């Protein structure tokens, strides 16, 4: 399946964000010299997911 054929739900996207954040945090433990960059990555990823939820469900403040 190509990327253009995949249309994930917001829940699937959120699960992917959680997984990516978890992997980044594991990386941070192994490479503490990159802690600031990892924290910025995780914050940016979570903010983007929250913004996506706001676009898809503009009246639901709990999404994201």
N, C-alpha and C positions, 0 to 999 in steps of 0.2 A: 504494500500500500504506500503510495507516495504521500508526501506531506500535504499536497493540495487536496487529496481525497479524505484526509483525516479531519474530522470536525468533533473535537472533544467537548464534553459538557463542562460547565464551570466546576463541577465537583472533581472531574478528572484533572482539570487544570490545577485546582487547588491541591490535590493529592501529589501532583508532580512538583509543585512549588514546595510542599512540605518535604518531599524526598530530596529535592535539590538543596534545600536549606540544611537538612540533616547531614547530607554528604559534605557540604561546605563546612559545617561545624566540626565534623570528624577531621577534615583536612586542616582546619585551624588548630586542633589539638596536636596534630603531628608537625605542624609548621607554624608555631606561634609568631614567627617574624612576619607573617602575613595576616595577623589578626585584624588589623584595621580594614584592610581590603575585603576580607571575608565578611566582616560586619556590615560594611557598606553594600556588598553584593546582596547579603540576606535582606537588609532593609529595603533595598531597591526592588528586589524580587517580590517581597511581601507587599510593598506599596503598589507595584504594578498589578498584582493579583487583586488587591482591594479596589483599585481603579477600574479594572475590568468588571468586577462584580457590580460596581456602581453604574457602569454603562449598561450592563445587561439588565440589572434590576434597580432602576433609579429610585424607587420608593422604599427599598428595603435597606435600612442602615446596618443590618447585622451581617450582610453578605460580605465575604472577603476577609 
